[in-house]
Amino acid sequence: MESTEGLLIARGEIDLRLLAHMANRHGLVAGATGTGKTVTLQILAEAFSRIGVPVFAADVKGDLSGISQSGG
């Protein structure tokens, strides 16, 4: 179960996981164009949503238009 093992952030020789109880409302994802910032944020948003954390994403460029659905 993802909530007890942590949110899978990246796969590699060692999987990178974020423990949900260690997260807060602030974060920074930085990098040059094309380095995966939007993909990283999408993975985080989907993982938090799966464990029941409300997620709001404002996307001016429309990169995340395929993942939206109404809340409620």
N, CA and C atoms as a LAMMPS dump frame, in Angstrom:
ITEM: TIMESTEP
0
ITEM: NUMBER OF ATOMS
216
ITEM: BOX BOUNDS ff ff ff
-5.0000000000000000e+02 5.0000000000000000e+02
-5.0000000000000000e+02 5.0000000000000000e+02
-5.0000000000000000e+02 5.0000000000000000e+02
ITEM: ATOMS id mol type element x y z
1 1 1 N 0.844 -1.182 0
2 1 2 C 0 0 0
3 1 3 C 0.884 1.239 0
4 2 1 N 0.568 2.176 -0.85
5 2 2 C 1.437 3.324 -1.043
6 2 3 C 1.552 4.2 0.199
7 3 1 N 0.487 4.358 0.966
8 3 2 C 0.524 5.274 2.105
9 3 3 C 1.444 4.791 3.218
10 4 1 N 1.668 3.483 3.36
11 4 2 C 2.547 2.99 4.412
12 4 3 C 3.994 2.898 3.945
13 5 1 N 4.198 2.715 2.655
14 5 2 C 5.546 2.606 2.114
15 5 3 C 6.077 3.952 1.652
16 6 1 N 5.228 4.909 1.485
17 6 2 C 5.609 6.208 0.957
18 6 3 C 5.166 6.358 -0.483
19 7 1 N 5.148 7.579 -0.935
20 7 2 C 4.747 7.883 -2.305
21 7 3 C 5.946 7.683 -3.215
22 8 1 N 5.8 6.832 -4.207
23 8 2 C 6.895 6.571 -5.134
24 8 3 C 7.145 7.81 -5.983
25 9 1 N 8.323 8.36 -5.88
26 9 2 C 8.694 9.576 -6.597
27 9 3 C 9.551 9.26 -7.815
28 10 1 N 10.468 8.3 -7.684
29 10 2 C 11.361 7.957 -8.786
30 10 3 C 11.821 6.515 -8.645
31 11 1 N 12.036 5.884 -9.779
32 11 2 C 12.566 4.52 -9.804
33 11 3 C 13.996 4.556 -10.332
34 12 1 N 14.82 3.708 -9.781
35 12 2 C 16.209 3.612 -10.203
36 12 3 C 16.856 2.47 -9.45
37 13 1 N 18.178 2.518 -9.284
38 13 2 C 18.848 1.503 -8.472
39 13 3 C 18.236 1.465 -7.08
40 14 1 N 17.897 2.65 -6.583
41 14 2 C 17.189 2.776 -5.309
42 14 3 C 15.938 3.598 -5.578
43 15 1 N 14.759 3.046 -5.268
44 15 2 C 13.523 3.8 -5.443
45 15 3 C 13.477 4.95 -4.448
46 16 1 N 13.01 6.095 -4.906
47 16 2 C 12.876 7.274 -4.056
48 16 3 C 11.419 7.408 -3.639
49 17 1 N 11.179 7.439 -2.33
50 17 2 C 9.818 7.541 -1.804
51 17 3 C 9.719 8.704 -0.832
52 18 1 N 8.544 9.317 -0.815
53 18 2 C 8.244 10.402 0.112
54 18 3 C 7.197 9.896 1.087
55 19 1 N 7.511 9.937 2.373
56 19 2 C 6.545 9.531 3.387
57 19 3 C 5.493 10.624 3.504
58 20 1 N 4.232 10.26 3.311
59 20 2 C 3.148 11.245 3.276
60 20 3 C 3.088 12.077 4.552
61 21 1 N 3.331 11.464 5.69
62 21 2 C 3.246 12.215 6.948
63 21 3 C 4.397 13.211 7.12
64 22 1 N 5.418 13.119 6.286
65 22 2 C 6.54 14.053 6.343
66 22 3 C 6.361 15.234 5.381
67 23 1 N 5.341 15.181 4.541
68 23 2 C 5.109 16.24 3.555
69 23 3 C 4.358 17.404 4.192
70 24 1 N 4.533 18.582 3.609
71 24 2 C 3.746 19.744 4.025
72 24 3 C 3.234 20.445 2.772
73 25 1 N 2.671 21.61 2.923
74 25 2 C 2.064 22.292 1.776
75 25 3 C 3.053 23.074 0.934
76 26 1 N 4.309 23.052 1.257
77 26 2 C 5.292 23.845 0.534
78 26 3 C 6.348 22.939 -0.089
79 27 1 N 6.777 23.295 -1.275
80 27 2 C 7.813 22.525 -1.936
81 27 3 C 8.394 23.311 -3.094
82 28 1 N 9.479 22.825 -3.618
83 28 2 C 10.12 23.468 -4.754
84 28 3 C 10.609 22.386 -5.705
85 29 1 N 10.211 22.497 -6.948
86 29 2 C 10.733 21.641 -8.004
87 29 3 C 11.37 22.591 -9.008
88 30 1 N 12.681 22.515 -9.147
89 30 2 C 13.408 23.448 -10.012
90 30 3 C 14.257 22.682 -11.012
91 31 1 N 14.495 23.293 -12.148
92 31 2 C 15.337 22.681 -13.155
93 31 3 C 15.214 23.413 -14.474
94 32 1 N 16.096 23.1 -15.38
95 32 2 C 16.085 23.718 -16.702
96 32 3 C 14.918 23.172 -17.528
97 33 1 N 14.632 23.825 -18.629
98 33 2 C 13.585 23.386 -19.539
99 33 3 C 13.839 21.941 -19.973
100 34 1 N 12.792 21.134 -19.912
101 34 2 C 12.886 19.758 -20.384
102 34 3 C 13.464 18.763 -19.403
103 35 1 N 13.623 19.138 -18.142
104 35 2 C 14.23 18.224 -17.17
105 35 3 C 13.218 17.416 -16.369
106 36 1 N 11.918 17.642 -16.596
107 36 2 C 10.914 16.813 -15.939
108 36 3 C 10.196 17.441 -14.758
109 37 1 N 10.214 18.752 -14.657
110 37 2 C 9.536 19.419 -13.531
111 37 3 C 8.038 19.144 -13.543
112 38 1 N 7.401 19.302 -14.689
113 38 2 C 5.958 19.081 -14.787
114 38 3 C 5.615 17.623 -14.525
115 39 1 N 6.397 16.715 -15.06
116 39 2 C 6.163 15.285 -14.829
117 39 3 C 6.3 14.962 -13.347
118 40 1 N 7.301 15.526 -12.699
119 40 2 C 7.49 15.314 -11.261
120 40 3 C 6.287 15.803 -10.475
121 41 1 N 5.813 17.002 -10.79
122 41 2 C 4.643 17.545 -10.101
123 41 3 C 3.396 16.712 -10.37
124 42 1 N 3.255 16.212 -11.59
125 42 2 C 2.111 15.358 -11.927
126 42 3 C 2.154 14.064 -11.117
127 43 1 N 3.309 13.456 -11.005
128 43 2 C 3.463 12.224 -10.225
129 43 3 C 3.111 12.476 -8.764
130 44 1 N 3.606 13.576 -8.217
131 44 2 C 3.292 13.922 -6.828
132 44 3 C 1.796 14.149 -6.639
133 45 1 N 1.191 14.923 -7.524
134 45 2 C -0.239 15.227 -7.408
135 45 3 C -1.082 13.963 -7.486
136 46 1 N -0.776 13.08 -8.43
137 46 2 C -1.536 11.838 -8.574
138 46 3 C -1.346 10.937 -7.364
139 47 1 N -0.133 10.862 -6.839
140 47 2 C 0.131 10.013 -5.674
141 47 3 C -0.596 10.53 -4.437
142 48 1 N -0.546 11.836 -4.209
143 48 2 C -1.269 12.403 -3.068
144 48 3 C -2.772 12.199 -3.23
145 49 1 N -3.275 12.382 -4.425
146 49 2 C -4.705 12.199 -4.678
147 49 3 C -5.14 10.762 -4.397
148 50 1 N -4.309 9.788 -4.792
149 50 2 C -4.634 8.369 -4.561
150 50 3 C -4.796 8.042 -3.084
151 51 1 N -4.07 8.741 -2.208
152 51 2 C -4.184 8.444 -0.774
153 51 3 C -5.172 9.374 -0.074
154 52 1 N -5.908 10.152 -0.87
155 52 2 C -6.978 10.96 -0.307
156 52 3 C -6.64 12.389 0.049
157 53 1 N -5.474 12.86 -0.351
158 53 2 C -5.096 14.246 -0.076
159 53 3 C -5.661 15.126 -1.197
160 54 1 N -6.443 16.161 -0.857
161 54 2 C -6.96 17.053 -1.9
162 54 3 C -5.808 17.754 -2.626
163 55 1 N -5.903 17.816 -3.943
164 55 2 C -4.845 18.419 -4.758
165 55 3 C -5.459 19.501 -5.643
166 56 1 N -4.828 20.653 -5.68
167 56 2 C -5.212 21.732 -6.588
168 56 3 C -3.997 22.073 -7.429
169 57 1 N -4.171 22.102 -8.747
170 57 2 C -3.074 22.464 -9.636
171 57 3 C -3.54 23.566 -10.579
172 58 1 N -2.825 24.669 -10.61
173 58 2 C -3.083 25.747 -11.561
174 58 3 C -2.051 25.607 -12.677
175 59 1 N -2.526 25.395 -13.892
176 59 2 C -1.636 25.101 -15.01
177 59 3 C -1.899 26.078 -16.152
178 60 1 N -1.117 27.119 -16.232
179 60 2 C -1.314 28.166 -17.228
180 60 3 C -1.037 27.658 -18.641
181 61 1 N -0.023 26.809 -18.799
182 61 2 C 0.368 26.336 -20.126
183 61 3 C -0.498 25.197 -20.649
184 62 1 N -1.248 24.521 -19.799
185 62 2 C -2.102 23.425 -20.241
186 62 3 C -1.415 22.074 -20.298
187 63 1 N -0.245 21.945 -19.701
188 63 2 C 0.487 20.678 -19.725
189 63 3 C -0.23 19.565 -18.967
190 64 1 N -1.067 19.921 -17.994
191 64 2 C -1.726 18.918 -17.156
192 64 3 C -3.192 18.715 -17.516
193 65 1 N -3.621 19.202 -18.661
194 65 2 C -5.042 19.16 -19.008
195 65 3 C -5.603 17.742 -19.056
196 66 1 N -4.799 16.748 -19.305
197 66 2 C -5.281 15.374 -19.398
198 66 3 C -5.524 14.69 -18.072
199 67 1 N -5.121 15.275 -16.95
200 67 2 C -5.283 14.585 -15.669
201 67 3 C -6.398 15.157 -14.814
202 68 1 N -7.056 16.209 -15.277
203 68 2 C -8.038 16.88 -14.419
204 68 3 C -9.364 16.139 -14.374
205 69 1 N -10.018 16.285 -13.249
206 69 2 C -11.386 15.811 -13.086
207 69 3 C -12.016 16.645 -11.988
208 70 1 N -13.326 16.726 -12.016
209 70 2 C -14.006 17.562 -11.026
210 70 3 C -13.906 16.953 -9.643
211 71 1 N -13.808 17.801 -8.647
212 71 2 C -13.766 17.344 -7.258
213 71 3 C -15.156 17.096 -6.728
214 72 1 N -15.198 16.588 -5.517
215 72 2 C -16.513 16.414 -4.905
216 72 3 C -16.709 15.121 -4.245
